[in-house]
Amino acid sequence: MNTEGQLAERDRSRGSEKEREGRSRSSHARAAEPSSAGRLPQWLTGGGRWRRGALLAAACAALVLLVSGFVLQPFLIPSGSMENTLRPGDRVLVNKLAYRFGDDPRRGDVVVFDGAGSFGEEEPSGNPVTGLLRKAAAAVGLAEPAESDYVKRVVGIGGDRVTCCDKRGRIEVNGRPVDEHYLHPGDSPSRVPFDIVVPEGRLWVMGDHRDASRDSRDYLGAPGGGTVPVDKVIGRAAWIAWPFGRWSGVPRTDAFAGVPAAPGAIPSDAPGGAHG
């Protein structure tokens, strides 16, 4: 009997069993490993967490800039020209859609506008990088607005005749005196007399703190006679968002409710009519 051959065959069978067992374990281990197709890139895991945070912050910043560019923009009030309605340091939210769908600024609206070309020289060119950073900071209310941006109250719209003043010191619009209860205490409606007919497509604007406001009165000799093109209006100041203690809507006024339409103007209740 060939015992050596039998032993060799048993040894080979044991080896085959061990090889099969090893291959089985190896295949199980590979099956347990996650597929590389389902794994996140290395830069997004582990040490890449800060990158995910940076991406999230960039996405949030892009969203804020997108909203402020087209819908609602924070605006830092830099001076006291609109006191007491708006105070220095207030951050107001400007509704940029207020006049985008056929509506026009109304008498009494508080608006933010670009005064370049009407309230002064065209905006000077500067360092483009600095200008971009400034615009980005101003877009989220962290920096003062551009020097050519103003916030004022609309007193006259296209076709209106605005004069100052009647015997009681009040401004008149289309012959009707206006009781401006929103004026800063102690201010007169104007210490400068004027009489102007607002051209169509333009606005006559004034600050609520008349004694501390540079407005249409100061630019009577400038192009447009101190008036501002409607298409330069950025939006209507709608809410005070900061500081917390002043959270509120920017109050609208009924001071102009009795002002008649300008001679030759389409009545406000007619299709496409102007708003008073």
Buried (B, 14 or more C-beta within 10 A) or exposed (E): EEEEEEEEEEEEEEEEEEEEEEEEEEEEEEEEEEEEEEEEEEEEEEEBEEEEEEEEEEEEEEEBBEBBEEBBBBBBBBBBBBBEBBBEEBBBBBBBEBBEEEEBBBBBBBBBBBBBBBBBEEBEEEEEEEEEEBBBEBBBBEBBBBEBBBBBBBBBBBBBBBBBBBEEEBBBBBEBBBBBEBBBEEBBBBEEEBEBBBBEEBBBBBBBBBBBBBBBBEBEEBEBBBBBBBEBBBBBBBBBBBEEEBEEEBEEBEBBEEBEBBEEBEEEEEEEEBEB
